[in-house]
Amino acid sequence: MSTNTLTERYVHEVARRIPADQRDDVADELRATIADTIEARESSDPDAAEREVLTEMGDPFRLAARYADRPLSLIGPWLYPTYIRLLTVLLSTVLPVIVVLTVVIDVLDGNDAGSVIGSGIAALLTVGAQMIAWLTVMFAVIERVQHRDGPARGADKWTPDDLPELRDLPKPDKQGLMAGAAAVWNAFLLVLIVWQHTAEPYRTDGGDRLQVLDPGLWSGWIWPILAGLAALVALELVRVAARGWTRPLAIGYALAEALFALPLAWILYRHEFFDPDFLAAVNGDWTTPDAFYTVAALGVLAVSAHEAVKRFREARR
């Protein structure tokens, strides 16, 4: 058979877009299907019949996606409502808080009104764009992970045979929405900790730049805290993809909470959380009460323990 026929060109376009270990089988199957369909039409013009059959089979890009069980949308219809709700929550709650904090830091630095407004607008655009980008990437990954576990859906046509069984109908996943929000929040905390270390955002009256957190933490205690936050982000994303907590995931979450919370509570208890120079510049002659650090340490432990127990309860449902 000529390698330049419509059939061979069509088969080539499909086969080159699927995994290499499937190409030969798919190509042979497609050739046989096309040939049998043309023959069944008993047309007096084989070339016209071939063109008609290939037209009915549709775009080879779409057909290849069905063979490879690969979604053609960045975020599919099952996840899109959750994506929009979570994005709305982040842009309407977390983003304004970040912008306000940026403005407050600029005001404390003694910057003029123009600089404060400019910093606020820059934070709004930069952080907002980052939120949209990373949330989109997260949901796109989840879409592809979930898609591997289920059959590919037709892109062009629908028939009643495509209706799922009632037990398979998707249910609203409110816990999944909260898990996604928690993942984004923990990721934001992780980035914020690293940013304040590299940017040294606070500026004293003398022009010196200071970190908010104690620089000494970077020689020890900050690393388990960052590792715990990273593990919490990963586990929350796995939970969203799995559509539920399992006992192994809950155990992993408890360990990640311990990795994050225990060092944080310890450095709060020992008054080693904030940069002493930053506190002196902000507080002046006023000294932060010891009770503040004790309550903060106990609060961190209580919240982390509550979150870990909550995951085990959800895993038992």
Backbone as CSV, one residue per row, in Angstrom:
resi,resn,N_x,N_y,N_z,CA_x,CA_y,CA_z,C_x,C_y,C_z
1,MET,0.853,-1.209,0.000,0.000,0.000,0.000,0.877,1.243,0.000
2,SER,0.480,2.233,-0.798,1.252,3.472,-0.862,1.261,4.148,0.499
3,THR,2.398,4.744,0.824,2.515,5.438,2.120,1.944,6.841,2.063
4,ASN,1.427,7.240,0.873,0.909,8.603,0.753,-0.604,8.624,0.565
5,THR,-1.263,7.491,0.824,-2.717,7.483,0.715,-3.311,8.249,1.890
6,LEU,-4.583,8.620,1.751,-5.257,9.322,2.841,-5.272,8.477,4.100
7,THR,-5.504,7.169,3.928,-5.551,6.287,5.098,-4.224,6.280,5.836
8,GLU,-3.115,6.126,5.105,-1.809,6.079,5.746,-1.464,7.409,6.402
9,ARG,-1.829,8.482,5.755,-1.576,9.800,6.357,-2.397,9.977,7.628
10,TYR,-3.637,9.500,7.607,-4.505,9.600,8.774,-3.956,8.752,9.919
11,VAL,-3.595,7.496,9.605,-3.060,6.595,10.623,-1.778,7.176,11.222
12,HIS,-0.931,7.764,10.382,0.315,8.360,10.871,0.030,9.501,11.846
13,GLU,-0.943,10.336,11.529,-1.276,11.477,12.392,-1.803,11.009,13.743
14,VAL,-2.546,9.893,13.748,-3.044,9.356,15.017,-1.905,8.707,15.798
15,ALA,-1.140,7.849,15.133,-0.136,7.039,15.823,0.974,7.881,16.434
16,ARG,1.353,8.977,15.792,2.481,9.750,16.302,2.134,10.539,17.564
17,ARG,0.853,10.554,17.912,0.429,11.314,19.094,0.104,10.418,20.282
18,ILE,0.382,9.136,20.175,0.103,8.227,21.284,1.409,7.591,21.735
19,PRO,1.445,6.991,22.937,2.683,6.383,23.438,3.268,5.373,22.455
20,ALA,4.597,5.300,22.419,5.283,4.461,21.425,4.906,2.995,21.526
21,ASP,4.656,2.501,22.737,4.367,1.075,22.888,2.976,0.700,22.379
22,GLN,2.144,1.703,22.042,0.797,1.428,21.524,0.686,1.690,20.016
23,ARG,1.688,2.300,19.422,1.535,2.809,18.068,1.277,1.714,17.044
24,ASP,2.056,0.637,17.079,1.888,-0.407,16.070,0.509,-1.045,16.151
25,ASP,0.065,-1.368,17.374,-1.243,-2.002,17.535,-2.363,-1.074,17.086
26,VAL,-2.263,0.187,17.479,-3.297,1.148,17.102,-3.297,1.360,15.591
27,ALA,-2.121,1.458,14.985,-2.043,1.666,13.537,-2.671,0.490,12.786
28,ASP,-2.352,-0.741,13.201,-2.927,-1.914,12.539,-4.442,-1.948,12.715
29,GLU,-4.905,-1.622,13.917,-6.346,-1.620,14.175,-7.055,-0.574,13.324
30,LEU,-6.467,0.610,13.233,-7.077,1.675,12.442,-7.136,1.304,10.960
31,ARG,-6.047,0.769,10.433,-6.040,0.378,9.016,-7.132,-0.648,8.742
32,ALA,-7.243,-1.643,9.628,-8.255,-2.685,9.436,-9.662,-2.111,9.530
33,THR,-9.883,-1.213,10.493,-11.215,-0.612,10.664,-11.592,0.225,9.449
34,ILE,-10.654,1.026,8.973,-10.934,1.877,7.804,-11.207,1.027,6.572
35,ALA,-10.369,-0.001,6.367,-10.548,-0.857,5.195,-11.887,-1.586,5.237
36,ASP,-12.253,-2.132,6.391,-13.522,-2.855,6.514,-14.712,-1.919,6.291
37,THR,-14.612,-0.692,6.817,-15.717,0.261,6.664,-15.877,0.668,5.207
38,ILE,-14.762,0.882,4.513,-14.825,1.232,3.080,-15.425,0.085,2.281
39,GLU,-14.972,-1.131,2.602,-15.463,-2.294,1.863,-16.961,-2.500,2.096
40,ALA,-17.429,-2.253,3.326,-18.842,-2.456,3.634,-19.740,-1.489,2.876
41,ARG,-19.231,-0.386,2.420,-20.047,0.604,1.712,-20.260,0.212,0.245
42,GLU,-19.426,-0.680,-0.254,-19.574,-1.176,-1.630,-19.736,-0.022,-2.617
43,SER,-18.900,0.973,-2.448,-18.977,2.153,-3.301,-18.252,1.898,-4.620
44,SER,-18.770,2.509,-5.679,-18.126,2.395,-6.993,-16.889,3.289,-7.089
45,ASP,-16.739,4.189,-6.123,-15.582,5.103,-6.097,-14.854,4.926,-4.770
46,PRO,-13.859,4.013,-4.713,-13.161,3.746,-3.448,-12.506,4.989,-2.842
47,ASP,-11.984,5.866,-3.678,-11.336,7.071,-3.155,-12.335,7.968,-2.429
48,ALA,-13.509,8.140,-3.011,-14.547,8.954,-2.372,-15.020,8.305,-1.074
49,ALA,-15.139,6.960,-1.097,-15.556,6.252,0.117,-14.512,6.401,1.219
50,GLU,-13.245,6.324,0.839,-12.174,6.486,1.821,-12.236,7.870,2.462
51,ARG,-12.395,8.896,1.658,-12.486,10.250,2.180,-13.696,10.405,3.108
52,GLU,-14.816,9.801,2.722,-16.035,9.893,3.528,-15.851,9.214,4.886
53,VAL,-15.210,8.034,4.883,-14.991,7.309,6.139,-14.072,8.091,7.067
54,LEU,-12.982,8.622,6.531,-12.046,9.378,7.354,-12.673,10.649,7.905
55,THR,-13.542,11.268,7.102,-14.242,12.461,7.578,-15.126,12.120,8.765
56,GLU,-15.807,10.967,8.682,-16.686,10.554,9.783,-15.888,10.198,11.036
57,MET,-14.672,9.678,10.861,-13.854,9.326,12.028,-13.353,10.567,12.766
58,GLY,-13.282,11.685,12.076,-12.979,12.948,12.746,-11.507,13.285,12.829
59,ASP,-11.235,14.379,13.514,-9.882,14.907,13.655,-8.970,13.852,14.274
60,PRO,-7.852,13.516,13.632,-6.940,12.512,14.203,-6.365,12.927,15.549
61,PHE,-6.272,14.205,15.810,-5.790,14.681,17.109,-6.741,14.230,18.219
62,ARG,-8.041,14.368,17.987,-9.036,13.954,18.972,-9.063,12.434,19.125
63,LEU,-8.957,11.737,17.992,-8.966,10.283,18.056,-7.752,9.765,18.825
64,ALA,-6.607,10.370,18.597,-5.396,9.978,19.325,-5.566,10.226,20.822
65,ALA,-6.213,11.320,21.189,-6.437,11.617,22.605,-7.309,10.554,23.246
66,ARG,-8.298,10.035,22.493,-9.148,8.980,23.039,-8.369,7.677,23.202
67,TYR,-7.529,7.355,22.232,-6.711,6.148,22.352,-5.746,6.254,23.527
68,ALA,-5.164,7.416,23.715,-4.178,7.617,24.785,-4.828,7.942,26.119
69,ASP,-6.178,8.048,26.132,-6.910,8.409,27.351,-6.355,9.700,27.934
70,ARG,-6.252,10.702,27.080,-5.671,11.991,27.458,-6.712,13.091,27.289
71,PRO,-6.955,13.899,28.330,-7.946,14.969,28.212,-7.492,16.058,27.254
72,LEU,-8.448,16.678,26.577,-8.134,17.760,25.653,-8.420,19.138,26.248
73,SER,-8.878,19.152,27.474,-9.143,20.422,28.139,-8.184,20.590,29.311
74,LEU,-7.824,21.826,29.582,-6.904,22.090,30.685,-7.545,21.700,32.009
75,ILE,-8.780,22.130,32.225,-9.552,21.763,33.406,-10.923,21.327,32.920
76,GLY,-11.285,20.082,33.171,-12.524,19.521,32.654,-13.758,19.989,33.408
77,PRO,-14.933,19.627,32.920,-16.192,20.097,33.518,-16.435,19.582,34.933
78,TRP,-15.815,18.434,35.306,-16.040,17.917,36.653,-15.341,18.770,37.692
79,LEU,-14.171,19.327,37.347,-13.387,20.095,38.306,-13.586,21.602,38.181
80,TYR,-14.106,22.056,37.045,-14.169,23.491,36.790,-14.969,24.260,37.850
81,PRO,-16.154,23.781,38.285,-16.882,24.540,39.323,-16.073,24.686,40.610
82,THR,-15.384,23.604,41.031,-14.552,23.693,42.234,-13.404,24.670,42.030
83,TYR,-12.828,24.643,40.837,-11.726,25.555,40.507,-12.184,27.017,40.627
84,ILE,-13.343,27.321,40.071,-13.852,28.695,40.099,-14.161,29.119,41.534
85,ARG,-14.784,28.232,42.317,-15.119,28.584,43.704,-13.857,28.865,44.516
86,LEU,-12.859,27.994,44.388,-11.624,28.177,45.150,-10.889,29.433,44.705
87,LEU,-10.872,29.689,43.401,-10.220,30.894,42.896,-10.914,32.140,43.430
88,THR,-12.232,32.108,43.481,-12.996,33.241,44.011,-12.664,33.496,45.475
89,VAL,-12.570,32.399,46.262,-12.231,32.537,47.684,-10.854,33.154,47.860
90,LEU,-9.890,32.675,47.085,-8.522,33.181,47.217,-8.425,34.659,46.829
91,LEU,-9.054,35.011,45.704,-8.942,36.387,45.226,-9.744,37.364,46.077
92,SER,-10.763,36.867,46.770,-11.605,37.771,47.564,-11.204,37.822,49.033
93,THR,-10.376,36.889,49.501,-9.984,36.872,50.916,-8.471,36.946,51.098
94,VAL,-7.746,35.968,50.557,-6.302,35.917,50.779,-5.588,37.081,50.086
95,LEU,-5.951,37.354,48.838,-5.277,38.428,48.096,-5.417,39.792,48.777
96,PRO,-6.616,40.202,49.216,-6.702,41.495,49.907,-5.842,41.557,51.165
97,VAL,-5.739,40.442,51.899,-4.910,40.427,53.110,-3.450,40.682,52.756
98,ILE,-2.977,40.035,51.689,-1.587,40.212,51.272,-1.331,41.654,50.844
99,VAL,-2.272,42.225,50.095,-2.114,43.612,49.648,-2.074,44.559,50.840
100,VAL,-2.953,44.338,51.805,-2.976,45.191,53.003,-1.666,45.069,53.775
101,LEU,-1.153,43.845,53.930,0.112,43.655,54.632,1.253,44.379,53.913
102,THR,1.247,44.311,52.584,2.273,45.009,51.807,2.205,46.512,52.038
103,VAL,1.005,47.049,52.028,0.825,48.485,52.247,1.254,48.879,53.662
104,VAL,0.875,48.048,54.654,1.242,48.349,56.044,2.756,48.368,56.205
105,ILE,3.449,47.402,55.601,4.915,47.358,55.706,5.530,48.613,55.086
106,ASP,4.976,49.039,53.949,5.495,50.259,53.312,5.256,51.496,54.176
107,VAL,4.087,51.551,54.811,3.786,52.688,55.691,4.743,52.697,56.880
108,LEU,4.995,51.491,57.478,5.926,51.409,58.598,7.337,51.778,58.185
109,ASP,7.667,51.529,56.911,8.985,51.911,56.399,9.113,53.415,56.199
110,GLY,7.982,54.142,56.292,8.012,55.586,56.112,8.019,56.032,54.670
111,ASN,7.592,55.174,53.748,7.551,55.549,52.332,6.441,56.553,52.071
112,ASP,6.582,57.323,50.994,5.567,58.320,50.670,4.335,57.643,50.071
113,ALA,3.264,58.436,49.894,1.980,57.887,49.437,2.096,57.230,48.072
114,GLY,2.860,57.851,47.165,3.003,57.282,45.828,3.642,55.910,45.860
115,SER,4.673,55.754,46.701,5.350,54.467,46.818,4.434,53.416,47.435
116,VAL,3.655,53.836,48.427,2.730,52.899,49.085,1.676,52.409,48.097
117,ILE,1.098,53.341,47.328,0.079,52.963,46.344,0.683,52.062,45.267
118,GLY,1.885,52.418,44.822,2.546,51.598,43.803,2.821,50.199,44.292
119,SER,3.267,50.060,45.549,3.536,48.736,46.110,2.254,47.927,46.226
120,GLY,1.163,48.610,46.624,-0.115,47.914,46.736,-0.598,47.390,45.394
121,ILE,-0.491,48.232,44.352,-0.920,47.806,43.014,-0.028,46.676,42.500
122,ALA,1.277,46.790,42.735,2.196,45.743,42.293,1.897,44.420,42.986
123,ALA,1.612,44.480,44.294,1.276,43.254,45.029,-0.031,42.660,44.516
124,LEU,-1.001,43.517,44.235,-2.292,43.052,43.726,-2.126,42.290,42.413
125,LEU,-1.367,42.878,41.493,-1.200,42.258,40.173,-0.296,41.027,40.233
126,THR,0.825,41.150,40.951,1.794,40.054,40.989,1.249,38.846,41.734
127,VAL,0.761,39.071,42.954,0.266,37.961,43.761,-1.008,37.386,43.145
128,GLY,-1.870,38.249,42.616,-3.084,37.754,41.970,-2.760,36.863,40.781
129,ALA,-1.797,37.299,39.972,-1.402,36.479,38.820,-0.798,35.157,39.268
130,GLN,0.013,35.189,40.336,0.603,33.954,40.847,-0.464,32.992,41.370
131,MET,-1.451,33.526,42.067,-2.532,32.679,42.577,-3.268,31.994,41.430
132,ILE,-3.624,32.778,40.405,-4.355,32.215,39.270,-3.500,31.165,38.567
133,ALA,-2.215,31.475,38.363,-1.345,30.560,37.621,-1.145,29.250,38.371
134,TRP,-0.782,29.324,39.648,-0.485,28.104,40.385,-1.728,27.277,40.653
135,LEU,-2.852,27.936,40.903,-4.092,27.184,41.106,-4.494,26.473,39.813
136,THR,-4.316,27.141,38.687,-4.630,26.523,37.399,-3.737,25.314,37.150
137,VAL,-2.447,25.453,37.426,-1.521,24.321,37.260,-1.935,23.164,38.159
138,MET,-2.288,23.470,39.402,-2.683,22.428,40.347,-3.897,21.660,39.843
139,PHE,-4.914,22.363,39.377,-6.128,21.692,38.911,-5.895,20.968,37.585
140,ALA,-5.011,21.497,36.751,-4.686,20.798,35.498,-4.019,19.458,35.785
141,VAL,-3.137,19.436,36.788,-2.492,18.175,37.176,-3.522,17.207,37.735
142,ILE,-4.417,17.705,38.592,-5.452,16.845,39.166,-6.354,16.285,38.070
143,GLU,-6.680,17.109,37.088,-7.516,16.662,35.967,-6.882,15.476,35.257
144,ARG,-5.573,15.534,35.057,-4.894,14.460,34.334,-4.716,13.224,35.195
145,VAL,-4.529,13.414,36.502,-4.427,12.260,37.398,-5.761,11.535,37.476
146,GLN,-6.862,12.272,37.614,-8.178,11.653,37.683,-8.552,11.010,36.359
147,HIS,-8.117,11.617,35.254,-8.505,11.114,33.941,-7.920,9.729,33.679
148,ARG,-6.755,9.449,34.278,-6.146,8.138,34.068,-6.975,7.028,34.696
149,ASP,-7.778,7.370,35.716,-8.539,6.346,36.432,-9.891,6.073,35.816
150,GLY,-10.310,6.835,34.817,-11.634,6.646,34.237,-11.571,6.625,32.736
151,PRO,-12.652,6.189,32.070,-12.645,6.132,30.618,-12.664,7.510,30.006
152,ALA,-12.056,7.632,28.832,-12.080,8.909,28.118,-13.477,9.190,27.630
153,ARG,-13.845,10.461,27.640,-15.179,10.844,27.190,-15.093,11.389,25.776
154,GLY,-16.104,11.097,24.985,-16.121,11.582,23.610,-16.112,13.085,23.561
155,ALA,-15.410,13.636,22.578,-15.267,15.092,22.504,-16.360,15.731,21.667
156,ASP,-16.937,14.982,20.715,-17.839,15.615,19.773,-19.294,15.180,19.939
157,LYS,-19.514,13.882,20.168,-20.872,13.365,20.160,-21.223,12.776,21.511
158,TRP,-22.520,12.797,21.809,-23.007,12.224,23.057,-24.241,11.408,22.752
159,THR,-24.363,10.270,23.400,-25.556,9.428,23.280,-25.983,9.033,24.676
160,PRO,-27.213,8.563,24.857,-27.646,8.106,26.186,-26.759,7.016,26.769
161,ASP,-26.028,6.286,25.893,-25.127,5.248,26.403,-23.992,5.836,27.230
162,ASP,-23.727,7.143,27.077,-22.652,7.786,27.825,-23.054,8.146,29.253
163,LEU,-24.356,7.989,29.591,-24.810,8.333,30.930,-24.169,7.399,31.955
164,PRO,-23.578,7.940,33.038,-23.001,7.073,34.076,-24.086,6.452,34.932
165,GLU,-23.743,5.365,35.602,-24.655,4.794,36.585,-24.849,5.792,37.716
166,LEU,-25.985,5.699,38.398,-26.289,6.661,39.455,-25.216,6.659,40.538
167,ARG,-24.677,5.467,40.834,-23.666,5.422,41.894,-22.370,6.124,41.496
168,ASP,-22.205,6.374,40.177,-20.982,6.994,39.700,-21.099,8.497,39.529
169,LEU,-22.300,9.042,39.750,-22.466,10.477,39.578,-21.610,11.227,40.593
170,PRO,-20.892,12.240,40.164,-20.032,12.977,41.089,-20.840,13.738,42.126
171,LYS,-20.347,13.732,43.348,-21.004,14.456,44.432,-20.191,15.699,44.764
172,PRO,-20.867,16.718,45.261,-20.123,17.915,45.648,-19.042,17.577,46.668
173,ASP,-17.843,18.047,46.433,-16.709,17.718,47.292,-16.283,18.971,48.048
174,LYS,-17.051,19.300,49.078,-16.744,20.491,49.847,-15.421,20.335,50.585
175,GLN,-15.160,19.116,51.092,-13.887,18.888,51.765,-12.724,19.051,50.785
176,GLY,-12.944,18.657,49.522,-11.909,18.837,48.513,-11.612,20.303,48.268
177,LEU,-12.665,21.121,48.278,-12.482,22.556,48.116,-11.654,23.127,49.256
178,MET,-11.958,22.694,50.477,-11.202,23.173,51.633,-9.762,22.668,51.596
179,ALA,-9.569,21.426,51.126,-8.213,20.890,51.019,-7.398,21.698,50.015
180,GLY,-8.020,22.058,48.898,-7.329,22.881,47.914,-6.964,24.246,48.478
181,ALA,-7.901,24.834,49.231,-7.625,26.136,49.849,-6.484,26.020,50.869
182,ALA,-6.485,24.926,51.644,-5.416,24.718,52.625,-4.066,24.553,51.939
183,ALA,-4.061,23.852,50.799,-2.811,23.660,50.059,-2.260,24.994,49.577
184,VAL,-3.132,25.826,49.037,-2.693,27.128,48.543,-2.216,28.011,49.707
185,TRP,-2.919,27.955,50.833,-2.541,28.778,51.986,-1.174,28.347,52.537
186,ASN,-0.953,27.049,52.682,0.328,26.575,53.187,1.461,26.897,52.207
187,ALA,1.168,26.797,50.911,2.166,27.165,49.912,2.489,28.654,50.016
188,PHE,1.467,29.471,50.263,1.689,30.906,50.429,2.562,31.196,51.648
189,LEU,2.309,30.495,52.767,3.132,30.683,53.960,4.582,30.307,53.689
190,LEU,4.769,29.208,52.963,6.130,28.766,52.642,6.861,29.825,51.823
191,VAL,6.180,30.321,50.786,6.795,31.340,49.930,7.040,32.627,50.722
192,LEU,6.109,32.988,51.604,6.253,34.219,52.395,7.466,34.141,53.316
193,ILE,7.710,32.970,53.919,8.864,32.807,54.805,10.163,32.987,54.029
194,VAL,10.226,32.356,52.864,11.434,32.474,52.044,11.602,33.901,51.535
195,TRP,10.490,34.528,51.146,10.557,35.894,50.610,11.069,36.881,51.648
196,GLN,10.567,36.809,52.883,11.019,37.776,53.881,12.496,37.577,54.215
197,HIS,13.003,36.358,53.996,14.432,36.117,54.234,15.285,36.729,53.129
198,THR,14.836,36.605,51.893,15.635,37.103,50.769,15.430,38.592,50.525
199,ALA,14.198,39.086,50.731,13.900,40.492,50.412,14.198,41.431,51.568
200,GLU,14.243,40.901,52.827,14.420,41.752,54.004,13.511,42.979,53.884
201,PRO,12.197,42.789,53.995,11.248,43.840,53.604,11.166,45.049,54.535
202,TYR,11.584,44.895,55.811,11.430,46.025,56.731,12.664,46.925,56.680
203,ARG,12.415,48.224,56.582,13.502,49.199,56.518,13.429,50.116,57.738
204,THR,14.552,50.226,58.445,14.609,51.070,59.647,14.767,52.530,59.255
205,ASP,14.675,53.395,60.271,14.857,54.828,60.023,16.253,55.120,59.482
206,GLY,17.214,54.280,59.851,18.571,54.489,59.367,18.813,53.911,57.982
207,GLY,17.797,53.300,57.392,17.941,52.746,56.055,18.358,51.296,56.017
208,ASP,18.570,50.674,57.195,18.948,49.266,57.217,17.734,48.391,56.890
209,ARG,17.976,47.298,56.199,16.903,46.361,55.853,16.962,45.174,56.812
210,LEU,15.781,44.761,57.278,15.694,43.695,58.271,14.716,42.618,57.820
211,GLN,14.980,41.405,58.269,13.997,40.344,58.132,12.979,40.462,59.251
212,VAL,11.830,39.844,59.061,10.818,39.804,60.125,11.128,38.660,61.082
213,LEU,11.529,37.516,60.549,11.857,36.363,61.382,13.337,36.387,61.747
214,ASP,13.660,35.725,62.838,15.040,35.687,63.326,15.956,35.042,62.285
215,PRO,16.986,35.742,61.806,17.898,35.154,60.812,18.590,33.887,61.303
216,GLY,18.733,33.750,62.621,19.375,32.566,63.169,18.607,31.283,62.901
217,LEU,17.311,31.401,62.588,16.507,30.207,62.299,17.009,29.475,61.070
218,TRP,17.644,30.186,60.157,18.079,29.579,58.898,19.286,28.672,59.077
219,SER,19.845,28.659,60.266,20.930,27.708,60.540,20.398,26.453,61.227
220,GLY,19.076,26.351,61.369,18.542,25.160,62.035,17.052,24.969,61.922
221,TRP,16.285,25.620,62.802,14.882,25.280,63.015,13.959,25.598,61.844
222,ILE,14.347,26.502,60.963,13.423,26.872,59.886,13.249,25.740,58.880
223,TRP,14.249,24.862,58.755,14.197,23.833,57.717,13.128,22.777,57.973
224,PRO,12.978,22.231,59.183,11.843,21.320,59.394,10.491,22.008,59.233
225,ILE,10.428,23.303,59.577,9.165,24.028,59.391,8.817,24.110,57.914
226,LEU,9.790,24.469,57.081,9.554,24.539,55.635,9.244,23.161,55.058
227,ALA,9.952,22.141,55.529,9.691,20.783,55.047,8.282,20.339,55.425
228,GLY,7.857,20.672,56.638,6.501,20.328,57.059,5.450,21.018,56.221
229,LEU,5.658,22.309,55.914,4.719,23.034,55.060,4.654,22.425,53.666
230,ALA,5.821,22.090,53.102,5.851,21.478,51.768,5.118,20.141,51.773
231,ALA,5.317,19.344,52.828,4.632,18.051,52.919,3.124,18.245,53.054
232,LEU,2.691,19.243,53.815,1.255,19.512,53.955,0.641,19.898,52.614
233,VAL,1.349,20.727,51.839,0.855,21.112,50.513,0.692,19.877,49.630
234,ALA,1.714,19.024,49.610,1.669,17.833,48.765,0.528,16.899,49.175
235,LEU,0.343,16.697,50.473,-0.697,15.781,50.948,-2.093,16.330,50.675
236,GLU,-2.276,17.640,50.819,-3.583,18.234,50.512,-3.908,18.069,49.017
237,LEU,-2.904,18.223,48.156,-3.126,18.052,46.718,-3.437,16.596,46.386
238,VAL,-2.747,15.667,47.042,-3.049,14.249,46.831,-4.470,13.950,47.283
239,ARG,-4.884,14.554,48.397,-6.249,14.343,48.881,-7.280,14.838,47.878
240,VAL,-7.018,16.012,47.251,-7.938,16.539,46.242,-8.025,15.578,45.059
241,ALA,-6.878,15.054,44.622,-6.862,14.130,43.494,-7.555,12.821,43.840
242,ALA,-7.378,12.348,45.077,-7.979,11.076,45.502,-9.429,11.229,45.918
243,ARG,-9.915,12.475,46.037,-11.298,12.765,46.429,-11.646,12.161,47.790
244,GLY,-10.711,12.195,48.704,-10.992,11.716,50.047,-9.718,11.378,50.804
245,TRP,-9.824,11.432,52.127,-8.692,11.058,52.972,-8.717,9.562,53.215
246,THR,-7.553,8.948,53.172,-7.382,7.553,53.537,-6.535,7.495,54.796
247,ARG,-6.508,6.329,55.415,-5.722,6.217,56.649,-4.240,6.512,56.416
248,PRO,-3.615,5.956,55.348,-2.199,6.306,55.110,-1.995,7.799,54.894
249,LEU,-2.921,8.451,54.155,-2.796,9.896,53.947,-2.936,10.651,55.268
250,ALA,-3.875,10.205,56.121,-4.071,10.860,57.414,-2.835,10.710,58.297
251,ILE,-2.201,9.535,58.265,-0.969,9.328,59.040,0.134,10.248,58.521
252,GLY,0.270,10.311,57.194,1.259,11.210,56.614,0.991,12.658,56.978
253,TYR,-0.304,13.040,56.991,-0.658,14.422,57.346,-0.287,14.714,58.798
254,ALA,-0.549,13.754,59.699,-0.208,13.957,61.110,1.296,14.123,61.291
255,LEU,2.081,13.329,60.573,3.536,13.452,60.660,4.004,14.807,60.122
256,ALA,3.392,15.249,59.013,3.757,16.550,58.446,3.386,17.683,59.403
257,GLU,2.224,17.574,60.041,1.830,18.587,61.028,2.819,18.626,62.184
258,ALA,3.264,17.448,62.638,4.235,17.405,63.730,5.558,18.028,63.302
259,LEU,5.986,17.724,62.063,7.233,18.282,61.547,7.180,19.800,61.472
260,PHE,5.990,20.332,61.179,5.814,21.787,61.083,5.585,22.436,62.446
261,ALA,4.682,21.851,63.249,4.193,22.524,64.447,5.156,22.444,65.632
262,LEU,5.811,21.294,65.829,6.668,21.151,67.007,7.837,22.133,66.998
263,PRO,8.601,22.247,65.894,9.675,23.259,65.893,9.146,24.685,66.013
264,LEU,7.990,24.954,65.356,7.425,26.302,65.427,7.017,26.645,66.850
265,ALA,6.366,25.704,67.536,5.964,25.953,68.929,7.196,26.139,69.819
266,TRP,8.252,25.383,69.550,9.466,25.476,70.363,10.129,26.846,70.226
267,ILE,10.281,27.333,69.002,10.948,28.627,68.828,10.060,29.770,69.323
268,LEU,8.742,29.605,69.266,7.857,30.615,69.854,8.015,30.629,71.374
269,TYR,8.058,29.459,71.967,8.193,29.360,73.419,9.510,29.968,73.895
270,ARG,10.568,29.807,73.093,11.889,30.335,73.453,12.111,31.774,72.965
271,HIS,11.082,32.409,72.440,11.138,33.798,71.969,12.163,33.968,70.846
272,GLU,12.287,32.964,69.995,13.277,33.013,68.922,12.622,33.118,67.545
273,PHE,11.375,33.527,67.509,10.643,33.556,66.243,10.953,34.829,65.451
274,PHE,10.845,35.983,66.088,11.052,37.263,65.405,12.500,37.719,65.498
275,ASP,12.917,38.484,64.511,14.231,39.117,64.515,14.251,40.160,65.643
276,PRO,15.163,40.053,66.607,15.212,41.031,67.717,15.339,42.471,67.228
277,ASP,16.122,42.692,66.168,16.268,44.059,65.655,14.955,44.562,65.071
278,PHE,14.196,43.655,64.430,12.888,44.039,63.896,11.943,44.418,65.031
279,LEU,11.919,43.611,66.101,11.046,43.921,67.239,11.435,45.239,67.893
280,ALA,12.738,45.494,68.012,13.190,46.743,68.626,12.775,47.941,67.793
281,ALA,12.822,47.787,66.457,12.449,48.899,65.585,10.952,49.140,65.597
282,VAL,10.176,48.075,65.696,8.715,48.198,65.649,8.140,48.573,67.010
283,ASN,8.605,47.870,68.074,8.026,48.056,69.408,8.570,49.268,70.151
284,GLY,9.783,49.689,69.794,10.385,50.789,70.556,10.729,50.331,71.960
285,ASP,10.222,51.061,72.960,10.500,50.722,74.361,9.558,49.650,74.896
286,TRP,8.542,49.289,74.134,7.561,48.301,74.617,8.088,46.887,74.376
287,THR,7.962,46.031,75.355,8.431,44.648,75.269,7.238,43.712,75.141
288,THR,7.319,42.804,74.191,6.245,41.833,74.000,6.146,40.931,75.222
289,PRO,4.957,40.788,75.821,4.818,39.955,77.025,5.178,38.494,76.752
290,ASP,5.747,37.833,77.765,6.074,36.413,77.635,4.821,35.587,77.373
291,ALA,3.703,36.037,77.934,2.459,35.277,77.759,2.055,35.187,76.289
292,PHE,2.400,36.187,75.494,2.063,36.162,74.064,2.704,34.955,73.393
293,TYR,3.977,34.729,73.680,4.684,33.622,73.047,4.162,32.278,73.552
294,THR,3.847,32.213,74.838,3.329,30.961,75.392,1.978,30.614,74.771
295,VAL,1.104,31.608,74.687,-0.217,31.375,74.094,-0.079,31.013,72.618
296,ALA,0.825,31.700,71.910,1.025,31.403,70.494,1.527,29.979,70.297
297,ALA,2.465,29.537,71.138,2.995,28.177,71.032,1.900,27.143,71.291
298,LEU,1.122,27.364,72.344,0.032,26.437,72.642,-1.024,26.452,71.542
299,GLY,-1.266,27.627,70.968,-2.242,27.724,69.883,-1.808,26.933,68.655
300,VAL,-0.514,27.018,68.320,0.013,26.262,67.178,-0.178,24.766,67.402
301,LEU,0.154,24.281,68.602,0.013,22.856,68.908,-1.451,22.424,68.871
302,ALA,-2.332,23.259,69.427,-3.750,22.907,69.469,-4.349,22.840,68.067
303,VAL,-4.039,23.836,67.233,-4.583,23.857,65.879,-4.059,22.675,65.062
304,SER,-2.784,22.390,65.180,-2.208,21.278,64.429,-2.797,19.944,64.871
305,ALA,-2.953,19.761,66.187,-3.552,18.524,66.688,-4.999,18.379,66.198
306,HIS,-5.731,19.485,66.226,-7.121,19.454,65.748,-7.191,19.072,64.274
307,GLU,-6.302,19.647,63.460,-6.306,19.344,62.030,-5.956,17.878,61.772
308,ALA,-4.990,17.353,62.520,-4.614,15.947,62.346,-5.763,15.022,62.725
309,VAL,-6.405,15.291,63.856,-7.545,14.470,64.281,-8.677,14.558,63.269
310,LYS,-8.898,15.749,62.738,-9.948,15.945,61.737,-9.704,15.086,60.506
311,ARG,-8.450,14.962,60.070,-8.142,14.131,58.897,-8.420,12.662,59.173
312,PHE,-8.113,12.186,60.399,-8.405,10.795,60.729,-9.912,10.542,60.757
313,ARG,-10.684,11.504,61.248,-12.138,11.353,61.239,-12.693,11.272,59.825
314,GLU,-12.176,12.115,58.944,-12.627,12.094,57.566,-12.228,10.802,56.865
315,ALA,-11.076,10.235,57.254,-10.605,8.979,56.655,-11.507,7.813,57.042
316,ARG,-12.167,7.892,58.208,-13.031,6.795,58.664,-14.401,6.815,58.017
317,ARG,-14.754,7.911,57.374,-16.099,8.028,56.776,-16.213,7.195,55.516
